[in-house]
Amino acid sequence: MTVSLPSPQGSEQNEADTSPSQRFQFRKHQRLLNQALFAAVFADAPIRASHPNFLILARPNDVGVARIGLVVPKKHVRKAHQRNQIKRIARETFRKEQHKLPAIDAIVLARRGAEIVPPQQLTSLFTGLWKRITKRACAPTP
């Protein structure tokens, strides 16, 4: 029985793949957790990205990292598994795009009819909305 040992170059490559800059994690400090944080975004959200079924409201923050809050009301998405799926995909796309986002507080709102968007389409839809938010947040204000 022969055992192949990884080459030193291969281990360097693995370390490079798992460097902190490559790991996009979603931590508690990246979530909007209380009503005051949500209210601040709702009161003053100069950055918006809209879709017929979703809306992202955002405003700059002083924390230094992008944070996300999710609002998927039962009134608009009746089934729990659909609400959970929408939130899961929104968090996942945020996690992957967070390194491109400036320091903002963002709220993802589901509108009426959000449950009819196929799950395969949700990922590309949210990715596009995050790119629009990034573009608008980085644009100079007149």
N, C-alpha and C positions, 0 to 999 in steps of 0.2 A: 504494500500500500504506500503510495507516494503522496506527500502533502506538499502542495505548492505554497510558498510563502509570498506575501505581497512584496513587490519591489518598493524600494524607498521612494521612488518617484510617484508611485500609486498612492502611498499614504499621504504624501504632500498634497496630491490632488484632492483626496478625500477631506483633508483638513481645510483646504481652500473652499470646497463646496459647502462645508458646514460652518464657515466663519460667521461671526455675529451679524455681519452686514447681509448675509444670505438667508438668515433665519428670520422669517417674518412671523412674529408671534402676536397674539392678541391678548393683551394683559388687562387687568382690572383698571389700571390708571388710564386706559384708552376708551373707557366707557363713560357716558353721561349717566350718573347714578341717582341723582336726586331731582326733585321738582324744580328747584331754583335754577339748576343748570339748563334744564329743558325750557323754562320760562324765559331765560335770558336769550336763548336762540330764537324762540318764537317771537319775542318782543322786537328783536333787532337782527334780522337775517339779510344782509346785503347781497349775499351770494346764493343763487338758486340754480337748480338744474331740474327741469321738468320733463315728464313723460305723461301720456294720458292716464297711466295707472299708478305712477309713483312720482314723488316730489322729494328732492333733497334740499333742505334749508341749511345754510352754514354761516358762521361768523368767525372772525379771527379770535384766537384766545391767547392768554399770556402764559399758558402752561408749557408751551414749546413742543407739544406733540399733537397730532390729530386725534380727536375723540369722536365717538359715534354714539348716537341714541337711536332706538328703533321704536316706531309707532305703527303697529299693524292692528287696527281695531277689529273687534269681532263683528261690528256692524258692517264692515266692508268685506271681510274674509271670514266666512262663517265657520269653516272647519278648522279645528286646531292643528291638524297635520299640515294644512296649507299655510297657516300663519307661521308655524315653526319652520317650514321649508323656506319661506320668503325671508325670514329673519336669518336663518342659517346661511343662505346664499349671500345676503347683504353683508353679513359679518365677514364671510370668506373673501368676497371681492374687496372689501375694505382692508382686510389683512394683507392681501396681495398688493394693493395700491398704496398702502400707508407711507411707504418710503418716498413716494412722489408727491404726497399731499403736504401743503404747508400746515402750520399750527392753526387748526380750525376746530370748532365744535360743529358737528354736523348731525342733523336729524333726518332719518329716512322715514317718509310717510307713505303708507299704502293708501291708495285711493280706491274708489269704487271700481270693481272689475279687476282688481289685482290678481285674483285667483285664476283668471282665465289665461294668464300668461304662462306658457309652457315652461317647466323647470329648465329645459335646455336653453331657452331664450333668456331666462332671468340673469344668468351669469354675464352674457354679453351686454345686456341692457344695463346692469349695475356698473359694469366696467366702463361703459361709455359715459354714464352719468358721473362717475368719479373723475374721469378725464376732463369732463366739462367743468366740474367744480374746481379742479386744479388749475385749469386755464383761466377761469374767472377770478380765482383767489390770487393768482400771481399777476394778473393784469393791473397796471397802474390805475388808480381811481382818479377821475377828472376833478 
